[in-house]
Amino acid sequence: MDVSCPLEVILGSTTLKVVDCARLAVGSVVRLKQDAGADLHVRVGGVPFATGEVVVADDGLSIRIGRVLPPAPEALT
C-alpha cells in the first residue's frame, strides 16, 4: 500500500481569551494543560491512533510509540 496519510503529533492544548491571543508575541510562553513529560497524542487522518514520547533519532526529533489505541467503536461498523 503506497498511500499517504497525514500524521499529527499533539504536544498539548490550552484555551486562551481573545485578548490574550492578541498579546502573543515572539518569546511569549503559553502554559499547556498537559504536565511536563506527559505522553504525546498521535492522530492519523485526524483520528486518535496512539500515544508516545519524543526521542532524538539521527539528529532530528521523532516519536516513540508507547501505546496503540483501540479503534473507536464507530470505526468498526
Stockholm file with secondary structure:
# STOCKHOLM 1.0

chainA/1-77         MDVSCPLEVILGSTTLKVVDCARLAVGSVVRLKQDAGADLHVRVGGVPFATGEVVVADDGLSIRIGRVLPPAPEALT
#=GR chainA/1-77 SS CCCCCCEEEECCCCCCCHHHHHTCCTTCCCCCSSCTTCCEEEEETTEEEEEEEEEEETTEEEEEEEEECCCCGGGGC
#=GC SS_cons        CCCCCCEEEECCCCCCCHHHHHTCCTTCCCCCSSCTTCCEEEEETTEEEEEEEEEEETTEEEEEEEEECCCCGGGGC
//
